[in-house]
Amino acid sequence: MGGPDPAAAGLLVRAARTLAIAGGLLLVAAMAVTVASVIRAAFGQPILGDTEIVEMLSGVAIAWFMPWCQLRGAHVRLDVFTARAPAAIRNTLDAAASLLVAIVVAVLAWRLIQGGLDAFERGRETMFLQLSFWWGYGAAALGMLLWATAAASQALAAFGLAKRLSRA
């Protein structure tokens, strides 16, 4: 039993990278709104609802960064207690952590989807600009679903590696 399917792994990496780049563009847009708002406020013409735009763009951007962060192993990790442990133990713990992340993030994605459907059905909008909330929930859920997939993929690959190492 080999590792993950290379084509599927490649697709996952490309999707995560693309979403991370799009998240970066969302943060640039949020920054532009912030700069424009500060400049206009200096002249007594603030942008009404600027915080609504920045909050939604930032939240979606963060969700879109997380799959790439997962695949790159860029999460904070405390390995002071396991640094000297055998590779099989470290890999098993990493696999368990990735599996736990996949489960938690899948639940978060499910709740975001439910929240988006609820916001759509109720017609929930932001206070000043009357922007619909549902799109933000849906966009963030997309990032969370990809993150859960990335973490599950890593867990499966790591459990396979841990099994091979324990047999050696």
Backbone as CSV, one residue per row, in Angstrom:
resi,resn,N_x,N_y,N_z,CA_x,CA_y,CA_z,C_x,C_y,C_z
1,MET,0.847,-1.174,0.000,0.000,0.000,0.000,0.890,1.233,0.000
2,GLY,0.855,1.994,-1.112,1.707,3.167,-1.254,1.107,4.376,-0.571
3,GLY,1.696,5.517,-0.860,1.228,6.778,-0.299,-0.022,7.249,-1.014
4,PRO,-0.346,8.520,-0.838,-1.531,9.045,-1.491,-1.351,9.076,-3.000
5,ASP,-2.444,9.054,-3.734,-2.431,9.128,-5.188,-1.746,10.430,-5.601
6,PRO,-0.664,10.361,-6.377,0.074,11.576,-6.738,-0.789,12.603,-7.467
7,ALA,-1.693,12.150,-8.334,-2.555,13.096,-9.062,-3.488,13.820,-8.100
8,ALA,-4.068,13.079,-7.170,-4.967,13.701,-6.184,-4.190,14.636,-5.270
9,ALA,-2.999,14.219,-4.868,-2.168,15.072,-4.010,-1.789,16.343,-4.744
10,GLY,-1.454,16.229,-6.031,-1.119,17.407,-6.830,-2.300,18.353,-6.965
11,LEU,-3.467,17.798,-7.166,-4.675,18.620,-7.269,-4.945,19.344,-5.954
12,LEU,-4.766,18.641,-4.845,-4.973,19.238,-3.525,-4.000,20.392,-3.295
13,VAL,-2.748,20.192,-3.658,-1.739,21.253,-3.488,-2.078,22.448,-4.378
14,ARG,-2.450,22.195,-5.623,-2.795,23.307,-6.532,-4.019,24.069,-6.037
15,ALA,-5.018,23.346,-5.560,-6.221,24.009,-5.052,-5.898,24.848,-3.822
16,ALA,-5.092,24.299,-2.919,-4.729,25.041,-1.709,-3.901,26.270,-2.044
17,ARG,-2.961,26.135,-2.968,-2.129,27.268,-3.367,-2.988,28.361,-4.023
18,THR,-3.884,27.950,-4.903,-4.760,28.904,-5.588,-5.636,29.650,-4.582
19,LEU,-6.180,28.915,-3.638,-7.028,29.548,-2.623,-6.207,30.502,-1.753
20,ALA,-4.972,30.131,-1.428,-4.116,31.008,-0.622,-3.789,32.298,-1.384
21,ILE,-3.517,32.181,-2.662,-3.242,33.376,-3.473,-4.489,34.261,-3.527
22,ALA,-5.639,33.651,-3.726,-6.894,34.418,-3.732,-7.116,35.078,-2.370
23,GLY,-6.779,34.368,-1.289,-6.884,34.953,0.043,-5.982,36.162,0.189
24,GLY,-4.789,36.082,-0.386,-3.882,37.222,-0.369,-4.482,38.417,-1.095
25,LEU,-5.139,38.151,-2.207,-5.796,39.236,-2.947,-6.940,39.848,-2.130
26,LEU,-7.645,39.003,-1.385,-8.702,39.526,-0.508,-8.118,40.438,0.565
27,LEU,-6.961,40.052,1.124,-6.323,40.907,2.129,-5.829,42.210,1.523
28,VAL,-5.352,42.175,0.280,-4.949,43.418,-0.399,-6.169,44.317,-0.576
29,ALA,-7.302,43.719,-0.939,-8.530,44.502,-1.080,-8.956,45.096,0.263
30,ALA,-8.856,44.303,1.328,-9.202,44.808,2.669,-8.274,45.949,3.061
31,MET,-6.988,45.813,2.724,-6.033,46.874,3.017,-6.374,48.134,2.229
32,ALA,-6.748,47.989,0.969,-7.104,49.148,0.145,-8.318,49.876,0.722
33,VAL,-9.296,49.118,1.162,-10.478,49.736,1.781,-10.076,50.484,3.046
34,THR,-9.212,49.878,3.849,-8.757,50.520,5.088,-8.009,51.816,4.793
35,VAL,-7.082,51.779,3.835,-6.311,52.976,3.480,-7.244,54.065,2.946
36,ALA,-8.145,53.669,2.066,-9.089,54.649,1.517,-9.955,55.244,2.620
37,SER,-10.366,54.425,3.556,-11.198,54.913,4.650,-10.442,55.901,5.531
38,VAL,-9.181,55.595,5.833,-8.374,56.496,6.667,-8.151,57.825,5.950
39,ILE,-7.830,57.753,4.663,-7.607,58.992,3.899,-8.880,59.813,3.828
40,ARG,-9.991,59.174,3.533,-11.267,59.910,3.464,-11.679,60.464,4.817
41,ALA,-11.433,59.701,5.878,-11.783,60.175,7.221,-10.971,61.417,7.578
42,ALA,-9.742,61.498,7.092,-8.906,62.671,7.350,-9.515,63.926,6.737
43,PHE,-10.312,63.754,5.700,-10.969,64.879,5.043,-12.451,64.974,5.406
44,GLY,-12.833,64.265,6.479,-14.211,64.338,6.960,-15.213,63.576,6.117
45,GLN,-14.757,62.646,5.309,-15.627,61.851,4.438,-15.385,60.354,4.643
46,PRO,-15.662,59.814,5.828,-15.386,58.383,6.056,-16.235,57.498,5.145
47,ILE,-15.758,56.304,4.931,-16.501,55.321,4.135,-17.446,54.585,5.070
48,LEU,-18.717,54.743,4.828,-19.721,54.075,5.655,-19.682,52.570,5.386
49,GLY,-19.536,51.767,6.417,-19.535,50.321,6.283,-18.182,49.733,5.925
50,ASP,-17.133,50.537,6.038,-15.804,50.011,5.697,-15.430,48.808,6.560
51,THR,-15.801,48.833,7.816,-15.451,47.708,8.691,-16.195,46.436,8.280
52,GLU,-17.385,46.580,7.738,-18.124,45.407,7.279,-17.366,44.707,6.150
53,ILE,-16.855,45.490,5.231,-16.111,44.928,4.107,-14.827,44.273,4.600
54,VAL,-14.084,44.989,5.442,-12.800,44.480,5.933,-12.999,43.213,6.757
55,GLU,-14.010,43.185,7.602,-14.263,41.996,8.424,-14.573,40.776,7.567
56,MET,-15.442,40.949,6.576,-15.823,39.801,5.745,-14.654,39.330,4.889
57,LEU,-13.933,40.263,4.281,-12.797,39.873,3.450,-11.707,39.197,4.281
58,SER,-11.439,39.717,5.459,-10.393,39.138,6.319,-10.768,37.744,6.793
59,GLY,-12.011,37.559,7.191,-12.461,36.238,7.651,-12.358,35.187,6.564
60,VAL,-12.785,35.534,5.360,-12.696,34.590,4.245,-11.231,34.324,3.902
61,ALA,-10.406,35.372,3.893,-8.983,35.208,3.566,-8.317,34.234,4.534
62,ILE,-8.594,34.366,5.809,-7.987,33.468,6.796,-8.399,32.021,6.525
63,ALA,-9.667,31.805,6.253,-10.136,30.449,5.946,-9.461,29.918,4.684
64,TRP,-9.188,30.796,3.736,-8.568,30.368,2.484,-7.069,30.110,2.635
65,PHE,-6.434,30.698,3.642,-5.011,30.444,3.870,-4.756,29.095,4.544
66,MET,-5.700,28.619,5.322,-5.460,27.472,6.188,-5.141,26.158,5.463
67,PRO,-5.761,25.835,4.316,-5.367,24.582,3.649,-3.885,24.593,3.233
68,TRP,-3.418,25.726,2.735,-2.017,25.834,2.336,-1.104,25.720,3.548
69,CYS,-1.519,26.369,4.623,-0.763,26.296,5.872,-0.665,24.837,6.340
70,GLN,-1.753,24.105,6.259,-1.768,22.692,6.662,-0.810,21.871,5.807
71,LEU,-0.894,22.045,4.499,-0.062,21.254,3.604,1.425,21.584,3.739
72,ARG,1.726,22.794,4.104,3.120,23.212,4.268,3.665,22.895,5.653
73,GLY,2.812,22.413,6.553,3.246,22.115,7.917,3.600,23.385,8.680
74,ALA,2.894,24.458,8.393,3.233,25.775,8.948,2.445,26.114,10.209
75,HIS,1.737,25.163,10.769,1.014,25.421,12.011,1.982,25.433,13.191
76,VAL,1.558,26.083,14.232,2.358,26.081,15.453,2.351,24.664,16.008
77,ARG,3.511,24.216,16.445,3.586,22.863,16.986,4.500,22.877,18.200
78,LEU,4.124,22.102,19.161,4.926,21.960,20.371,5.495,20.547,20.356
79,ASP,6.768,20.443,20.014,7.352,19.120,19.927,8.501,18.921,20.915
80,VAL,8.525,19.740,21.936,9.594,19.659,22.923,9.592,18.304,23.640
81,PHE,8.420,17.712,23.803,8.323,16.439,24.506,8.546,15.242,23.585
82,THR,8.407,15.459,22.276,8.519,14.338,21.349,9.745,14.418,20.443
83,ALA,10.552,15.455,20.587,11.704,15.662,19.692,12.654,14.464,19.689
84,ARG,12.819,13.811,20.819,13.748,12.678,20.905,13.044,11.314,20.810
85,ALA,11.758,11.341,20.576,11.009,10.081,20.458,11.348,9.421,19.126
86,PRO,11.152,8.123,19.045,11.388,7.428,17.773,10.472,7.979,16.670
87,ALA,10.932,7.871,15.444,10.189,8.403,14.289,8.769,7.838,14.214
88,ALA,8.611,6.568,14.524,7.276,5.950,14.450,6.307,6.620,15.420
89,ILE,6.770,6.949,16.606,5.903,7.610,17.592,5.574,9.028,17.125
90,ARG,6.582,9.751,16.647,6.342,11.119,16.160,5.365,11.113,14.995
91,ASN,5.547,10.176,14.076,4.648,10.104,12.920,3.232,9.725,13.324
92,THR,3.101,8.823,14.289,1.771,8.447,14.766,1.085,9.633,15.441
93,LEU,1.832,10.378,16.256,1.267,11.568,16.899,0.888,12.631,15.862
94,ASP,1.739,12.818,14.848,1.422,13.771,13.780,0.163,13.335,13.030
95,ALA,0.052,12.051,12.767,-1.129,11.535,12.075,-2.382,11.753,12.919
96,ALA,-2.282,11.469,14.216,-3.432,11.675,15.108,-3.807,13.151,15.175
97,ALA,-2.813,14.026,15.231,-3.092,15.465,15.265,-3.761,15.908,13.971
98,SER,-3.280,15.433,12.824,-3.901,15.788,11.544,-5.329,15.270,11.465
99,LEU,-5.556,14.065,11.981,-6.909,13.521,11.993,-7.826,14.357,12.874
100,LEU,-7.337,14.759,14.041,-8.122,15.611,14.928,-8.432,16.951,14.272
101,VAL,-7.451,17.546,13.605,-7.669,18.804,12.884,-8.740,18.594,11.812
102,ALA,-8.640,17.501,11.056,-9.618,17.224,9.999,-11.034,17.136,10.561
103,ILE,-11.188,16.483,11.699,-12.516,16.330,12.304,-13.052,17.679,12.785
104,VAL,-12.227,18.422,13.504,-12.663,19.725,14.042,-13.006,20.677,12.902
105,VAL,-12.161,20.726,11.887,-12.391,21.639,10.775,-13.612,21.216,9.955
106,ALA,-13.832,19.920,9.818,-15.034,19.454,9.120,-16.293,19.908,9.856
107,VAL,-16.262,19.856,11.177,-17.410,20.347,11.966,-17.584,21.856,11.755
108,LEU,-16.471,22.594,11.752,-16.556,24.033,11.507,-17.120,24.320,10.116
109,ALA,-16.687,23.554,9.115,-17.210,23.733,7.756,-18.707,23.462,7.710
110,TRP,-19.122,22.401,8.372,-20.555,22.065,8.429,-21.345,23.208,9.051
111,ARG,-20.836,23.770,10.154,-21.543,24.873,10.810,-21.547,26.131,9.954
112,LEU,-20.462,26.380,9.214,-20.440,27.521,8.299,-21.463,27.340,7.183
113,ILE,-21.569,26.133,6.670,-22.566,25.864,5.626,-23.965,26.080,6.191
114,GLN,-24.213,25.548,7.380,-25.533,25.753,8.017,-25.792,27.243,8.255
115,GLY,-24.785,27.951,8.741,-24.937,29.381,8.987,-25.198,30.156,7.707
116,GLY,-24.519,29.775,6.626,-24.740,30.426,5.340,-26.140,30.181,4.801
117,LEU,-26.602,28.938,4.933,-27.966,28.630,4.491,-28.989,29.406,5.313
118,ASP,-28.762,29.479,6.609,-29.649,30.238,7.482,-29.644,31.730,7.117
119,ALA,-28.452,32.280,6.882,-28.339,33.696,6.510,-29.043,33.959,5.185
120,PHE,-28.937,33.016,4.259,-29.599,33.170,2.962,-31.120,33.123,3.117
121,GLU,-31.602,32.112,3.853,-33.049,31.961,4.038,-33.669,33.149,4.765
122,ARG,-32.958,33.715,5.722,-33.477,34.831,6.504,-33.157,36.187,5.886
123,GLY,-32.354,36.186,4.832,-31.985,37.437,4.182,-31.128,38.334,5.059
124,ARG,-30.276,37.741,5.878,-29.423,38.522,6.789,-28.422,39.354,6.007
125,GLU,-28.288,40.616,6.414,-27.393,41.553,5.733,-26.635,42.372,6.748
126,THR,-25.527,42.980,6.284,-24.772,43.873,7.150,-25.585,45.138,7.406
127,MET,-25.253,45.834,8.478,-26.053,46.971,8.912,-26.017,48.150,7.933
128,PHE,-24.835,48.555,7.528,-24.729,49.768,6.724,-24.861,49.524,5.225
129,LEU,-24.140,48.565,4.715,-24.096,48.349,3.268,-25.119,47.342,2.765
130,GLN,-25.811,46.676,3.652,-26.776,45.635,3.304,-26.152,44.561,2.410
131,LEU,-24.900,44.203,2.731,-24.254,43.085,2.046,-24.799,41.791,2.634
132,SER,-25.128,40.856,1.786,-25.614,39.561,2.259,-24.503,38.824,2.989
133,PHE,-24.855,38.209,4.107,-23.883,37.442,4.885,-23.576,36.077,4.273
134,TRP,-24.527,35.504,3.540,-24.397,34.113,3.120,-23.143,33.858,2.298
135,TRP,-22.748,34.811,1.458,-21.588,34.570,0.597,-20.302,34.440,1.424
136,GLY,-20.203,35.195,2.502,-19.036,35.093,3.365,-18.960,33.730,4.048
137,TYR,-20.117,33.262,4.508,-20.168,31.929,5.111,-19.767,30.866,4.095
138,GLY,-20.338,30.969,2.899,-20.050,29.982,1.862,-18.593,29.986,1.432
139,ALA,-18.034,31.178,1.256,-16.633,31.286,0.844,-15.706,30.731,1.928
140,ALA,-16.003,31.043,3.183,-15.189,30.517,4.282,-15.344,29.000,4.378
141,ALA,-16.548,28.491,4.151,-16.775,27.040,4.191,-15.951,26.332,3.125
142,LEU,-15.796,26.948,1.970,-14.969,26.365,0.914,-13.542,26.147,1.416
143,GLY,-12.985,27.165,2.073,-11.647,27.038,2.631,-11.574,25.970,3.704
144,MET,-12.591,25.908,4.546,-12.608,24.916,5.619,-12.725,23.491,5.071
145,LEU,-13.530,23.308,4.038,-13.654,21.970,3.437,-12.326,21.521,2.829
146,LEU,-11.645,22.453,2.162,-10.345,22.108,1.597,-9.330,21.846,2.705
147,TRP,-9.397,22.612,3.781,-8.499,22.403,4.922,-8.730,21.019,5.534
148,ALA,-9.997,20.651,5.743,-10.310,19.335,6.311,-9.806,18.224,5.393
149,THR,-9.950,18.416,4.090,-9.462,17.435,3.127,-7.944,17.307,3.200
150,ALA,-7.262,18.441,3.293,-5.794,18.433,3.387,-5.339,17.725,4.660
151,ALA,-5.974,18.034,5.770,-5.589,17.410,7.041,-5.882,15.906,7.025
152,ALA,-7.027,15.516,6.468,-7.361,14.089,6.383,-6.368,13.364,5.478
153,SER,-6.000,13.992,4.378,-5.021,13.404,3.471,-3.683,13.200,4.167
154,GLN,-3.259,14.197,4.924,-2.005,14.074,5.669,-2.095,12.989,6.739
155,ALA,-3.230,12.907,7.399,-3.400,11.883,8.435,-3.304,10.490,7.828
156,LEU,-3.990,10.286,6.719,-3.942,8.970,6.063,-2.530,8.629,5.610
157,ALA,-1.851,9.606,5.031,-0.470,9.369,4.584,0.440,9.092,5.779
158,ALA,0.279,9.843,6.861,1.128,9.671,8.042,0.845,8.344,8.742
159,PHE,-0.426,7.933,8.820,-0.730,6.632,9.427,-0.104,5.509,8.611
160,GLY,-0.121,5.637,7.287,0.520,4.639,6.437,2.011,4.589,6.677
161,LEU,2.637,5.753,6.832,4.066,5.821,7.102,4.383,5.258,8.480
162,ALA,3.543,5.583,9.458,3.765,5.078,10.818,3.688,3.558,10.840
163,LYS,2.760,2.977,10.081,2.644,1.517,10.025,3.892,0.895,9.422
164,ARG,4.383,1.533,8.341,5.587,0.995,7.693,6.796,1.098,8.623
165,LEU,6.918,2.201,9.349,8.049,2.383,10.254,7.998,1.407,11.432
166,SER,6.775,1.118,11.912,6.665,0.215,13.061,7.000,-1.227,12.672
167,ARG,6.827,-1.574,11.387,7.161,-2.913,10.911,8.663,-3.089,10.699
168,ALA,9.334,-1.968,10.489,10.787,-2.038,10.178,11.618,-2.368,11.400
